[in-house]
């Protein structure tokens, strides 16, 4: 029996390439050589083949990269790149079926398109993000957008600029230092947004047709090259206070009689003055969010103006200057003869322009 087992073991080991030496005392076969490990062999072979495939793909990509790019560019850029800027629109169109219109003048549209085209460059790479980033940076620096607009590709060749537009609020009138006493050099009117940041439009004095904030102590911030810094808010609390009052006034029914806000006394007395289109003044007092001690509330001041306008059809009631800030218990004194004079048909005239 033992001899039979030894022969079977010996035959089995010979078939697997092992040499049989004999059987030990426990009856276990003893082999001179070891059995070949096919599992380890195939594991190493798989690793080798995988590495070879990766290396082959990498070399193929490097060698064919130029051809792939050329083919992709020929497919993507069948037409020259076309820029499209989504212009700001009026919030309330005149009719529901009216086509959306933009409030941005054609001159400024052309200037923005020129700047964007210059940033995009000639024949931009259709697979690169760099030309789009360049357009976004140029539009952000233009002063017309709040932050950097989004620039994306649309279709095969169209590039679209989409962002949040700054809304013009008023102009801030500069007060140049006189070269000599009595100097009457013309001043400039700087366009500003509702958050007090300059915008890329400067008008000659009185030519904007917009509300005017005058008397600001500070000048607009400028870059090292002398150009306006559109990212910086106009320095000083006086400009911010004037814009705050103006935002309140433009929502009133009598807003067409407002020419602007005079902030020249704000640095000393914290008082604001409303300039009317009639060349008169209404002393408002402290800024709407911070009324001065002892003066009436903002709602009371608006009520006084509404009463004056109701009685005389003018917010100044024909007076050269009126004070609105005094407490509510002080009687409202109006010159009835002046009111009657204003209401005469012979004195009716077209609405004066803002100056």
Order of alpha helices (4+ residues) and beta strands (2+ residues): alpha-beta-beta-alpha-beta-alpha-alpha-beta-beta-beta-beta-beta-beta-alpha-beta-alpha-beta-beta-alpha-beta-alpha
